[in-house]
């Protein structure tokens, strides 16, 4: 089964969104609290705050590697800007939340050093954001095989 990609590339920014039927504070908890992030991306440890670095264990990656994550900006519950450093380079990520009525939109942006990286990175973030949706809804997690390489071409066309 392959899923339809939802993201796009604008300049060097990879942009994906997800909508949750939940208050903004609840979604904020899902993307910032270690026990919540452990369910869909990875747990983190350290003293979190703007200008500080925490360690993140990516539990769904091979060998469950650790990465250093600098918290550039944290404006709860609306904006989180991170720079993650791992063996593959520096990843600048921005998560923005906006509530409208009983729904909250999560807008995820990664600034790509090279637009052609979208073919590799886009399907991965689709997978992780769908992992977030599944974790929040108490559903079985998706399979990465449904995302990559099936969505790669979409993102290469976007780039």
N, C-alpha and C positions, 0 to 999 in steps of 0.2 A: 504494500500500500504506500503510495506517495501522497504527501499533503501539499496543498497549494501554498506557495510562499506568499508572505504578506508584506515583506520589507521592500525598501527601495534605497537607491543610492542617490544622494544629492550632493554634488561636488565631491568631497572626500568623506562625506558623512553617510554611514549606514544607519538607516532609520527604521525602527520597528515599533509597533504599538500593540497594546492589549487593553481590552476593556473588562472591568470587573464590576459586578453588581455588589458593591461593598463601599463603605465609607473610606475616605482617603487615609485616615489613621490606621485602619486595618491593613490596607495594602502597603502602607509605609512599613509597618511591622514585618510584613512578609519579605521585604527587600532589605531590611536593615538589622533585624535581630538574628543572632547567630543560630539559635535553634530553628528559626524559620528558614533561613537561607540554606541550612544543612539539608533540608528536604528537597530542594530543587537545584541548588548550585554547589554549595559547599559551606562548611562551617568556618568561622573565623575566630581568631583570638587576638587579644590585645586591648589597649586603651583607646577606644575609638573617639574621634573628634576631628574637626577641621585642622589640617596641617600635621596630622598624626598618621602613622603607618601601622596597619594591622597585618596579620598573616592569615591568608585564606587557603584552606585545603580544598582543592577541586576534586570532590569525591566521585564524580562521574567520569573522570579522565583516567587514562591508563596510568597505573602506579600511584594514583591519588596524590599528585604533586602539590607542594605548597608554593604560594606566590605572595610577594609583598604587595600590599595595596595602600597607596597614599590617598587619604581622604582630602581632596582639594577643597570641596565645598559640601556643606551639609546644612540645608535650610529645611528642617523638619516642619511639616510632612510633605514638602513640595519638590525639593531638588537635592540631588546627590550627584556629585562629580568625583570620579575616582580615576587614578592612574594605577593600573596593575602591571607589575613587572614579572615576567616569567622567562622561561628558556626561549620563547618565540618572539620576545621583544616587549615594547611598552604599549599598553592598551589604554587609551583615554576613553572613558565611558561616562555618559551623563544620563541619569534617570530623572524624569520629571513627571510628577503626578498632578492631575487636575480633576477635581470632583464637580460633577454636574448632576444635580438631583440625587438619585440613589446609585449612580455609577461613578467609577473612578477610572480615568484613562492613565495608563502608564506609557510614556514615550521614552524609548530607549534609543540613544544615539552613540555610535562609536565612530570616532574620527580615525579614518584609515590613512596610514602613511602612504599607501599605494592603492588606488581604486580597484586594481585587479585582485586584491586580497578578498574582495567581497564574495567571490566564488567559493572560497574556503570558509570565510568567517560568517557570512550571512546564514547559511543553513545551521551552523552551530548555535547562533543566537536564537533562531526560530525554535530549535529544539529546547534550549534552556528556558525560554519564555513560556513554551508550552508545558515544560516541566513545572514551572511556577503555577500555571493555570491548574494542572492536574493536582498538584500538592494542595492548593487552596480548596479545590472541589472534592478532595478525598478520592480521586480517581487513580487508576493505574497509570504509571508514568509511560510516556510514549517511547518508541524505539528510535534510536538515532538513525537506524537504517532507513527509516521513512523520510529522512531529511537529506541525507547525504549518501550518494552523489545526486539524487533526484532533483534537488533545488539549485544545484551548482550553476546550471546553465542560465536560470532566471537571473541570478546575481551577476553573472558575467555579462549578460546583455545590459543590465542596469549600469555596469561600470563602463 
